[in-house]
Amino acid sequence: MKGFIKEDSAAPISTGTDVSLSSHDEDQGSKLIWKAREAPFVSIGMAGLAAIVAYGLYKLKCRGNTKMSVHLIPMCVAAQGFVMGAMTLGTSHSVYKEFWAKPKP
C-alpha cells in the first residue's frame, strides 16, 4: 500500500536518556533579569511603552467629546517612536562598544 511507512525505516525510539539543552533550569524572573542585563535598552523600551500606554489610558478616560481615533493615533505614534528610539540607542551603543571602544592592538 502506498503512504505507509515500513517498520524497519521508522525513526529510532528514545532510550530514556533525556539530554537537556540548558545546563540549568531557570524561572521566568531570572530569565527576565538576565535579558535586562544583556540588553538594557530593550527593558527601557518596554518600560517606556508601558508608561505611554498607561498615560494614554488615563487620558482616554477624560477625553471629552473628541473622537477615539484623534486620541489613539498620537498615542500609538508616541509609543512606536519611544520603542524605535530605544532600539536605535541600543544598537548604537552596541556598535560603539564593539568597534570604537575596543583597544587598538
SVG drawing of the C-alpha trace seen along z (x, -y; Angstrom):
<svg xmlns="http://www.w3.org/2000/svg" viewBox="-19 -67 68 70">
<polyline fill="none" stroke="black" stroke-width="0.4" points="0.0,0.0 1.2,-3.5 1.6,-6.0 2.6,-3.6 6.0,-3.6 7.8,-0.3 8.6,0.7 12.4,1.0 12.5,-2.5 10.9,-4.2 12.8,-6.7 14.7,-5.2 12.9,-5.3 14.3,-7.2 16.2,-5.1 15.0,-7.2 18.1,-9.3 16.9,-12.9 19.5,-15.4 18.5,-19.0 19.6,-21.8 20.2,-24.2 22.7,-23.5 20.2,-24.5 16.6,-25.3 15.6,-29.0 12.3,-30.6 10.8,-33.5 12.1,-36.1 15.7,-35.1 15.4,-35.0 14.0,-38.5 16.8,-39.8 19.4,-38.1 17.9,-39.6 17.7,-43.0 21.4,-42.9 22.3,-41.7 20.2,-44.3 19.2,-47.1 17.7,-49.3 15.1,-46.6 13.9,-46.9 13.9,-50.7 11.8,-50.4 9.3,-48.1 9.0,-50.3 8.5,-53.4 5.9,-51.6 4.0,-50.5 4.2,-54.1 2.9,-55.6 0.0,-53.1 -0.9,-53.8 -0.8,-57.5 -2.9,-57.1 -5.5,-55.0 -5.6,-57.6 -6.2,-60.4 -8.7,-58.3 -11.0,-58.5 -11.1,-62.2 -11.0,-62.9 -14.4,-64.6 -16.2,-64.7 -13.2,-64.1 -13.2,-61.1 -11.4,-57.9 -9.1,-57.9 -7.9,-61.5 -6.8,-60.3 -5.4,-56.9 -3.3,-57.8 -0.9,-60.2 -0.5,-57.8 0.3,-55.0 2.9,-57.2 4.4,-58.2 4.7,-54.6 6.3,-53.4 8.7,-56.3 9.8,-55.6 10.4,-51.9 12.3,-52.7 14.4,-55.3 15.3,-52.8 16.2,-50.3 18.3,-52.8 20.2,-53.8 20.7,-50.2 22.1,-49.4 24.3,-52.5 25.6,-51.6 26.5,-48.0 28.2,-49.2 30.2,-51.7 31.3,-49.1 32.1,-46.6 34.1,-48.8 35.2,-52.1 35.7,-51.3 37.9,-48.3 41.6,-49.0 43.8,-49.0 46.2,-46.1"/>
</svg>
